[in-house]
Amino acid sequence: MRQCAAKEHPMSRKKHSRKPARTNLSILAQLCNLIPGHLVPKLARQCGVDAKARSFSPWSHVWWRCFTRSSPTR
């Protein structure tokens, strides 16, 4: 007697593990890319912060603030 192969139910497919897309950008870099490039210098000039900044540029300050807010506290 010949054995016939049982048909596999379409809902019983093997589940493949999905890998997220690889990226070269960190989450912080992706967050900083969402900020329009003209916005930080414009706001710094309006508030007068750019004249007071010595060692940090306004953009570096914004980047550092995003970094400290996104890093876990201990």
N, C-alpha and C positions, 0 to 999 in steps of 0.2 A: 504494500500500500504506500502510496506516495504522500509525503507530508507537505502540506501547503503552508507557506509562510503567512503568519498572521499579520494583518495590516496594522500598522501603528496608528493609534489615535492621534489626530493633529494636535490635541492639547497636551499630549504627553511627551513633547519634544524635550530633548536635553536642554537644560538651562546653561547657557554659556555665560561665564563671568565677563562682565563688561569692564573694560579699562577706560578710565577717563582720558581724554585727549592730552597728549603731552604738550607742555608749554615751556618756554624758556623764561617767561615772565613770572615773577613771584606775585603773590596776592597783593602785596603792597604796591608793586609797580602797576598792576592792573587798576588799583584804586587811584593811584596818582594820574593814570592816563584818563580817568574820567573827569578830572578837573581841567577846565579849559585853560590853555596856556596863557592867555591874555588876562585872565581874571585875577591872579595873585598879584602881579605887579600893579595892576590898576587899583586894587583895594589897598595895597601898601602905600601908593601915592596919595590916595584919598584920605587915609588915616594918618599920614605923616610918619609911618613906621620906617619907610625906606631911608629917611634922613637919619634916623636913630640907630639903624642897624650897622654894626661894625664888623664883626667877624662872620655873621651868618647873613646870607641873602634871605629875602622874604620867602622865596621858594624852598630853600633849605629848611627854614623854620616850619613851614607847612608840612614838608615831608617828615620831619622829625616828630611833629605832633601826631601825624597819622601813624607813624611807627609805634610811638609810645601808647597810643590808644588801642592799637591792634595786638600788641604783645601781652601775653598773660602776666598777671601780677602774682607775686608770691608773698 
